[in-house]
Amino acid sequence: MTLHMPAEFAPQDWIWIGFPHDEREWPGVLHRAQEQIAAFANAVAETGQEVRLVVRDAANEMRARDLVSGAVTCERHVYGDIWLRDTGPLVLPDGKGGRIARRFGFNGWGGKFEMEGDHTVGAALAASAGLPCDSTDWVLEGGAIDTDGTGLAVTTEQCLLNPNRNPGLSKDEIAANLARDLGFERILWLGDGLLNDHTDGHVDNLARFVAPGRLALPLPSGPDDPNAAIYADARARALDFGLDVADVPSPGMMGEGDHVEPASYMNFAICSDIVIVPIYGSVHDEDGVAAVRELFPHRAVIGLMADAVLAGGGSFHCASQHVPSLA
């Protein structure tokens, strides 16, 4: 059965959000990361959309309850990382009036981060929602792909063709799997993702569909922008593909010393009535949020601080997984 993955900007019923719990992953900033994720959950819940905050244990839930409003539901599961975009299920309409949760293989982003529960939380989330769940025979993370809902997807060669994911599959075979499992008939292959992105270049930090055939991409902010060449290559490929490209400034150089943080406004989370844009304390934050706001004239668009969340390796889109509406 071929399923067709809808765009993230299509109507949604609820969104799962992972709540940070591991001090080792956020040394010295765990409480701030929790506060920033809670602010994300509260902002979505205030619009009336259901938010299911995924917490690890009783202590984690107690901390979360101190930070979120009564409109946010807590759901307890065993998980390691909070990046549910990658470990959670991709939920799709089943073509018969229902939904199905599709689980892909997960190997800790190429064997770099193996944590208890990350291999099982996807099935657990599906079961908690009463969704039938199936599994595929290859490795794919949700943050590695984006779609405009027309059968077109965007991804990066750095991630999907990385030998640490599916070493036995060719580019054509991966494309065939995407068509079989998610209904993607056309694929825009970008090159590399952001520098120092431990996911090996997830596309949700680089390029996002905001409407059918319209792809948002960053512009470098300043001559020291470490990802300028990556942005230029992505832009050239998107234009050659025939897409309408929308501009969003980057946060510019973020990091300390020689270390470059993979900070990006592109890791925004699209919800039914609001878009949450991560900001980092950059002088470009206001311009970044304003640019995203122009792309979503029928949704509220706000920026929320995500510097502590980023310290754990991702941002708001990475930490969430939405469920499309059947309406």
N, C-alpha and C positions, 0 to 999 in steps of 0.2 A: 504494500500500500504506500503510495507516494503522498506525503504530507506537504503542505505549503506553509512556510513560516511567515506570519504577518509582520509588518513593520512595527517597530517599537512605538511609533507615533499613532498607531491604530488604538482604538479604545481598549482599556484594560479593566479587569475586575479587581485584582489585588496585586500587591507587590510584597515579596519577601525581602527582608534586609538583615544582613548578618551583624551581630553585635560583638565587638572585640572583647576578648577574655584573657589573652595570653600575654603576660608581662614580657616574655622573651621576644615576642614579635614587635612589641611597642615599648622597648625599654625607656623608662622615664617619662613616657607620654601616654601610657595606657588610659588614664582617666580622661585626658583631653580627647583622645581618639573616641572614647565612649561618648563623651559629650557631643562631639561633632556628628557621630552617627545618629545619636538620639535627636539632634536638631533636624537632621535629614528626615527621620521617621515622623517627627512631629509636624514638619512643614507639609509633608504629603497627606498625613491624616487630617490636617485642618481643612483640606479641600473636600473631604468626604470620601476619598478613596480608601479602601481597606488596606491597612498596613499590618503585616505579620512579621514582628521582630523576632528573629531566631536567636535564642539564648542557649548557652551550653548547659547550665546547671542551676540549682536553686540560688546560689550566691550571685551568679551572673544575672539571673532574673531579678533578684532583689535590687541590685545596682541599677539595672535597666529601668525598673519601676520607679526609682527615685528621679529618673531623668525624662521619662516620656509621659505624655498625657494619657488619660483614660481611653482616648480614641484609638490607641495603639494596642494591638493584641500581641502578647508574648507567646511564643511557641518553642518548646524545649526540645532540642535535638543534640546529639553528639556530633561535633564538627571541630576541625582544627582551624584552618583559615576561614576568614569571614567572606571570602570572595565567591559568593553564591552565583555570580554570573558564570563562573567556570565549573563549580562543583554541583550546583543545583541543576534541576532538569530544564530542558527547553520545552515549554508547553505550547502545543499547537492545536488548532481545530482538527478534529478527526474526519471532517467531511460528512459526518452523519448527525450533526447537531450536538456533538459533545467535544471533549478535549482529551488529548493524550499527552503524557509526559514522556519525552524521549531523552534517554540517558546515553551519553557517549563515554568512551573509555577516558579515564583520567589518570595521569602518571606524575602528578606533582610538578607540572610545567617542565616536562623533560627531565624528571628525576631530581629536580633541585630542592623541592620542598615536599616532604612526605609527612603528613600529620594524621593522627587518629581521627577517623570519621569522615575525612574528605572523600573517600571512595564510596561511602554509604549514605551520605546526607541527601544526595539527590533522590534516591529511592525513598528515603524516609519522608522528605518533603512531599513527594507525590502521594505516598500512602496517607499522610495526614490530611491531604486535600481530597482524598477519595478518587484520585486520578489513576487510571490504568497506566502502567509504565512499561516501556520496553527498552532494550539495550542494543546498541550497535556494536560492530566488531572493529572499531578503530578509535583513535584518540582525537578529541576535539574539545576545545573550551569555548564557551559562549562568547567571551570577550574577543575571540579571534575572528568573529564574523559580524557583519551587519547587513541588513537588507532593507530595501525600499518597499517591500511587499508585492512587487510585480514579478518576482522570480529572479530579480537581480541582487547579487550579493557583492560585498567588497571584503577583501582580506589582504594579508601580507604574505609574501613569499618567505620572509624571514621566519614566520611562525609555522605556517601550514606545511612548508616544504622542509622544515628543520628535521634532520635525521634523528633528533631526540624524541620525536613524536611518533611518526609512522615510517620507519626506515625502509619498509618493504613496499611502500606505495609510491607510484609516480605521480607527477602533477596531474596527468589526465585521469588517473585512477581516483585521486582525491576529488577532482571536479565531479567525477561520476558518482562518488559517494555523497557529495553535497546535493547533487540532483536527486538521488534516490531517497535520501533521508530527510531533506529539508525543502525539496522542490525548487532548488536554485538552478535555473536554466542558463543564466549568464553570470559570469564572475569577472569582476575587475580585480586583477592582481596588482596590488601595490608592492613596493620593494621592502625596505626596512621600516620598522617602527621606531619609536623614540629611543634615544641613547639610554642605556642602563635600565631599560624596562626588563624586569626579571622574567616576564612572560615570553621573552623572545619576540617582542614587537606586536603585541595585540593591537588590532585595528581600532578598538574603542578608545584608544589614547591618541589616535591620529586622524581618523576619518569617520564621519557619521552621516547617514542619510537623514535628511530633515523633511523630505517630501519625495514623491516618485521622481526619479531621475535627477534629484538635486542632492549634491554631496557637500557637506561642510568640511573645510580643511583649514589648518592653521596658516597664518602668515608669520614670518619671523619678527620678533619685537627687538630691534636693536642689532647692531653689527656683531655682538657677541653671542647671539642666539645659537646654542650648540646644535640645534636640529634644523638649521636653515636648509642644508642640502637635502635632507630627508623630506622636508615640506615641498621643496621645489620639484623633486622627483615625483612625489605623489600627485602634485598638481598637474604636471605634464602628462602623466599616465591617465588621470581622470579626464582631462580635456581631450586627449587623443581618443578616449573611449566614447566621447560624445556627451559627457555629463555636464550639467549646469553646476558650476562650482561656486559655493558661497564662502566668503572670507571670515575667519575668526582669528583675532590676534592670539599669539602665544603668550604665556607668562614671562617669556624671556629666560635668561640664565637664572636658574634656581639651584642652590646648593652651597656647600661650604668648601673652601679650598679648591682642590681639583675635582671634587666629586660633583657630578651633574645629576640632579634629581629629575625623574621623568614626569615632571609636573605638566598638566595639560587641562585646559578648559574643555577639551573634547570629551572628557569623561563625565559629561553631564548625564543625569538620569531623566528620561522623558516619562512622565506620568500622565494620567488622563487629563488633568487640568492644570498641571504645573510642571516646570522644568527646573531641576536643581543643578546649578553650575558650581563645581568646586572652585574655590579661590584659595590663594596661598600666601597672601601678604605681599604680592607683587604690585609694583606701581601700575601694572597693566590690568589688574583685576577688574576695575570698573569698566574699562573698554571691552574686556572679554565678555562680561555679563551682558553689556549693551548689545554686542554683536549677536549673541545667542538670542537675546530678546527679539531682535528684528526677524529672526528665522521662525519664531513661533508666535505670530500675532494674536492667536486665539487662546493662548495659555499664559498664565502668570509665569514669569521667569525671575528667579532670585539666585543670588550667589551666597553660598555658605562656606565658612572656613573649613578647609580640609587638609591643612598642613600636617596635623598629627596623624590623620588617617593615612596620608601619603607615606609617612614614615614606616608604615607596615607593608607598603608595596602596592597600594592601589588607591582608588577613590570611590566616589558614590556609585557610579555605574558598575564598577567591579563588585561592590558589596551588595548588589541587589539583583533580583531576578523577578521580572514581571510576568503576569499571567494574562493573556489576551481575553477580551470579552467575547462572548458568543452572540451578542446583540448585533 
